[in-house]
Structure formats: C-alpha cells, structure tokens
C-alpha cells in the first residue's frame, strides 16, 4: 500500500470537525450525543459553533467524538489494539472494512451503557482498594 494513501479508507480522512459534528447532530441530536459521550458541550446551551470551540481546545473530547463518529455513525468494526492507541484520525482502516449505516441509538441504551460502565468502575475500585488494604505496599511494587 502506498504510504501516501494509507489513511484514505478512514472516514475522517479529509473531513473537517465541523462536518463530523454536523452529521452527528443531524442524525442523533445533542441529547443522544450527551447521553453517550457525556460532554457538557452537548448539554449546556448546545450549538455547533460552541461545541467545535470546545472540541478544538480539548483533544481527549475531540478524540472521543471522532471515535464515536467512526464506530457508531459509520459502523466500522472496532480497531485492533495497536490502532486503538492512536487518535481516530491517525488510524489506518483496512481497505476491506467498509462503512455501514449509522447504528440506531436510544436514551435507554445510553442509560444501560452508563450503568454498566459505573458497575465496572466500582468493581475495579473495590479490587484495588481490597488489594491495597491487604498489602500496604501493593501500590509501590
């Protein structure tokens, strides 16, 4: 594969952040975006210009939105571990992977996902606290 076009299959290739955000808002709306991404720019006085301003200043949030665009809106399969470590715009999408129709998302599914994440966080916290309480030097090993 030519090194000049390795990113051509990436749906973010040549697409501005404003276009990404506009497509997401047109399809899902700010309420769904907030429910899935938990970014206040989608909750408090949401607008495309204010969201773009925030996302341009906040790289982790921009990466979160762009990953959502690739894997929810464009329905690509999840990236492998090596590619997942890269920002979404820098990921190489194999030529055989094609984008699909946007996934159908709902507020109920978002709430279910939020509860699942919260449970995993509690489990990790309880495991780390039980490990540190039984071995005071566990964090220093």
Secondary structure by P-SEA (a helix, b strand, c coil): ccccccccccccccccaaaaaaaaaacccaaaaaaacccccccccccaaaaaaaaaacaaaaaaaaaaaaccccccccccccccccccccccccccccccccccccaaaaaaaaaaaaaaaaaaaaaaaaaaaaccccccc
